[in-house]
Amino acid sequence: MNTQDTQAGLWAFLPTGAALALAVGGGLYGSGQMPLSGYLVWSALMLIAAAAGSVTAWRALNELGQRLRNALEAAASALEQANAASARPQISEEEFENYRGQIDAINRSQAVIEFNMDGTIRTANDNFLHAVGYSLDEVKGQHHRIFVGPEEREGEAYRAFWQRLGSGQFDAGQYRRFGKGGKEIWIQATYNPVLDSSGRPVKVVKYAIDVTDEMQRKRKLEERGAHQAQENLRIKNALDGVTTNVMIADNERNIIYMNDAVREMLHEAEADIRKELPEFRVDGLDNANIDAFHKNPEHQIKMLRELRSAYRTEIRLGGRTFGLIASPVLDADGSRLGTVVEWKDRTAELQMENEIKQREE
């Protein structure tokens, strides 16, 4: 401690000593050992001493106090840094390299972009920039909405999306986005809020892969399926109206369609067919297997499996004779979809032919 500090300490003690002496005088007066006049004189002298000491020491004490405050602030800052360092988990160099390697691998394989909590773009890696067709300078500082269509960006769902991220909730799914020039992009992505040590979200990191090609193929298949469904409906409506008895089975020989004509024909023959096949019921044929028309269907199974063109045959059930024409059903690529079977009950026709032959004989 220097001389100035020592002098300041001595002068600073003077008011303290005067206050103690004043208290002693008050005790003597209170116990009757000092008269009132003596106590008043004693008090005046002590107050003068205290004032003199305070005025003299003020400037030196103020300077000393400032130095002490500076020292305390420096100590507090050092303590805070030390606490932060001790609280931070320590990892080995091997662990650090492992983490860095994982991050590098993600950056090589996925599109990565970071946002501030208000949705403005902080940075993006090359994979993301390539997918959207922008440079980093073009997107940095812009809001995420530059990748979103006009209708979506003005909708309540988009506001709720950022509210969830702002509360620390992640979001994942397939998203329709737009790149430079309005190019449509589909991504499979996760939006991940990053929290600080107190659990407060400080930024959002998105990891994404470009699934545009997959979504376009899916859309084409859906469009093709819708077109095929319309075509199938048109064909069904046409078949429903024809008098030819038509039945369609899939590749597993399950009946997927029967028009009204074939139903009516089979209903007329049902009683006779059940003489040979007791479990047969026309109303139970939908989604049933056509093997139900045969006691031993192995020959039919092999024939349908190898069917490449129309095949004509006859089957006899319960005293009735049915003429059949089986034809493969192919799609536009030539793949087998099933079999269409035209039925004709030839029982009456054959009876008439037999009667004519008998007459001729």
N, C-alpha and C positions, 0 to 999 in steps of 0.2 A: 504494500500500500504506500503511495507517495505522500509527501508532506501535505498537499492540498486535501487529500482524502482524510488524513489524520485531523487537520484543523476543522474540517467540516464535521467530523464525528464528534470532536470536543464541543464545538458550538451547538451541535444538534442535541448533546446531552443536557445543556443548560436548561432548556424549557422542561425537559423531563424531570430534572432535579427540582426545579421550582414547583412543579406540580406535586411532587412527593412532599416537599416542605409545606406546601399549602394544605395538603391532606393531614399532615402531622399537627399543624396549627389548629385545624378544625377539630381534631380529636382532643387537644388540650383544652380548647374553649368549651367543648361539649362536656368534658369531665369536671369543669370548674377550676382547672389549674391555670387558666389564662383569662384575664378580664376581657370584656368586649372591646375596649379601646385598644388593648395590646393586639388582639386578634385582627382588628381592622388594619392597623399599621403593618403587621406581619404580612397580611394578604396583599396589601398594596405593593410592598417591596418585592414579593415573589412574582406578582404579575408583571412588574416592570422588568425583572430579570428574564422572565420567560419571553417577553416581547423583544427585548434586546437580543437574546440568543436566536430567536426565530428570524429576525430581520437580517442578522449578520450571516447566518448559515444558509439562508434560502437559495442563493445562487449556486453555491458549491454543492448543496444537496441535490438541487435540480439536475446539475450536470452529472453527478454520480448516479442518480436514479435513471437517467437516460442510458448511461452505459450499462447499468444492470438490466434494463429492459431489453437492450440490444442483445446482451449475452443470453438472456432467457429465451428470446425468440430464436436465436441461433441453436440453442440447445433443444428446444421443442422441435424445430425443423429436423435436426439430426436424429432425434428420437423417432419422429414419424417415419423418416426414411429407413431407419434401422428396423422398425416394426414391420414396415411393408416388405422389406427384404427377407425378414425372418418368416413372414407369412407366406411368401411366394414359394410354391413347391420347387424343390431342387431336383433336376433330372440329370442323368448322366449324358455324356457326349454321345454314347451309343443310342440312347433313347431319343435324343434330339435329332440325330441323323435319321432315325426310323420315322419320326413324325414328319420331318421335312421330305423324306422319300414318299410318304403317303400323299402329302399335299401335292408334290410334283406329279405323281401318278394321276391324281384327280384332274389336275390342270391339263394333262396330256390327253385324257380320255373324255372329259366332259366340258361342256360350256359353263363357265362360271362368271357371275356378275355380282357386284356388291352395291347395296343401296344404303343411303342414310335413312333414318326413321321417317322422314317426310317423303320418301319415295324417289329422291334425286339420286342419280347414279354416281357412285364413287370411282369404280374402275370395272374393267371386264377383261377376260383373257382372250387370246386369239381365236379359240374355238367359238366363243360366243359371237365375237365380232364378225367372223367369217359366216356364221349362220344368218345373221341379220343384215350383212352387207354394209355395215357402217365402220368407220374408223373410231378409235377411242376418243379423239378430239371432238368428233361429231356427237357423241352420246354423253360424255362426261359433263355432269352438272344438269343434264336434262332429266325430266321426270319419267318414271317407268311408263307412263301413259303413251309415250311415243310408239310403244310396241303394241298398243291395244286399239281395237277398232272403235270408231266413234260411238256406236250404240252402247258398247260395253263400258267404255270409260266414263260415260255420263250416268250409268246405272247405279242403283243402290247396292247391288252385289259387289261392284268394284270398290265402293267405299267401305263396305263391310270387310272385304278382303284385306285392305290396309289397316283397318281397325283391329282385326285379329292379329296381324303381324305386330302392330304397335303394342299390343298387350302381351307379346311374347309367345304367341301360339304359332306353330309352323303350319304350312299349307302344302299339300302335295296333290298331283294329278296330271292330267293332260290338258294343255292350254293352247288355245288358238292365238297366235301372235302375228304381227306384221313387221317385216323388215323394210329396208330402204326401198323406196319406190312403190310401197304397198304390196310387196311380195308376201303371200300367205305362208306362214310357218306354223307347224305343230311341234310342240315340245312336251316331253315327259320330264317334269321338274319337281323339285322341292324348294320351298322358300323357308329359310332357317334363320330366325332371329338370334343374334349373338348377344349374350348378356354380360354385363360387367360384374365386378366382385360383389356388388350389392344386389344383383339380380335384376338390374334395369336394362332393358333392350337398348343397344347402342347402334346396331346396324343389322341389315338383313343380307344374308348370302344365299344366292340361288345357284343350285347345281342342276344342270339340264342336259338332256340328249335330244338331238333332232330326230323326230319320228314323222317328218313330213311325208316321206315316201310310203311308209307303212299306212298312214292315215289316208293317203290318196288311193292306195290299193284297196283299203277297206271301203272307201266311198264308192269306188268303181264296182266292187262286189255287191255293195248294197243297191246301187243303181241297177246293176245287172239282175240282182235278185228281184227287185221291184218290177223290172221289165219282164222277167221270167214269170213272176206271179201273175201279172196282167195277161201274159200270153197263155199261161195255164188256165186262167179263168175263162179266157175266150174259147179255148179248146173244150173246156168242160161244158160251157154253155152250149157249144155246138154239138158235143156228144150227147148231152142230155136231150137234145131235140131230135136225134136221129132214131130210126127204127131198128138199126143194127144193134145187136146185143154186144155191148163192149164192157170188158173188165180190164183193169190195169193193176199189175203187181210190181213191187220194187225188186231189187236184186236179191233180197232174201225171200222172195216169193210171197210176201205179205200183201194182201189185197188193199190197195189204197184208193181205188175208185171203181164204182159200178154205176152205169147209167140206168135210167128207169126201165128201159126195154129189157135188159138182162135180168133185172130184179123180177119183173113181171113174168118172164119166161121161167125162171127158177121157182117162183112161187107156184106156178101151175104144175111144175114137175116135182115139187117138194115131197109129196106123199109117196110117189114112186121111188124117189132117190133114197128115202129113209128106210125103205124095205131092205136096201143093201148097206146103207150107212145110217144106222139108227140115231147117231148124234148130230146128223146134219140139220141145220136150221138156216134159212136164208137171212133172217134178221140178225144172225150172229156172224155173218160173213165179213162185215167191215173190220179191217185190220187183222182178219184171220188169215191163216196160211192156205194157199191153194192145194197144199198136200192133202187137205181134208177131202178132196174129191177122189182120192185114190187109197185103196187099201195098202198098196205097196208102191210108194212114190219114188223109189230110187231111180227108175228109168226116166221119169219125168224130170227129176232134179238134174241128172246128167244132161238131158236134152236141152233144157233151158240154159244151163251154164255154158253150153257150147253154141248156143243159138247165134247165128250171124245174119240170117235172112228169114223171110216168112216160112213157116213150117205148118203143113196141114196134117191133121190127124183126126181120129174119132175115138170117143170113149163111150162105153155102155154102162149105164147105171140104172138099176131097178127096172129093167125092161125098156128103157129109153136109150136112144142113140143120139149123141150130140156131136156135131161137126165143129171142129176148132181150127182157127187160124192164129198161130202165135207169131208175133213179130217183135224184134228187139226195139226198144226206145233208146235213142242216142241223143246226146246234147250236141252243141255246135262244135265241140272239140272231138266228137266221135266216141266219147266215153259212154259206157252202158249205164242207163238210168233204171231200166226195168224191162217189163214185157207187157205188151198189149195183146189181149186175147179176144177174138171175135167168136161168139157162140151162135150156134144154130141148132135148134131141136129138130132133127131130121126124122123123128119117130113116125109121124103121120106120112111124111114123104116116102119113107122106105116101105111102110105098110101098103101104100098105094102101088108102088112099084112091084111089090110081091104079088099083089092081087092081079095086076095086069099080066105078069108072067104066068101066073097060074091059069088065067083065062086063055092065054095063048097056047098053053100046053094042052 
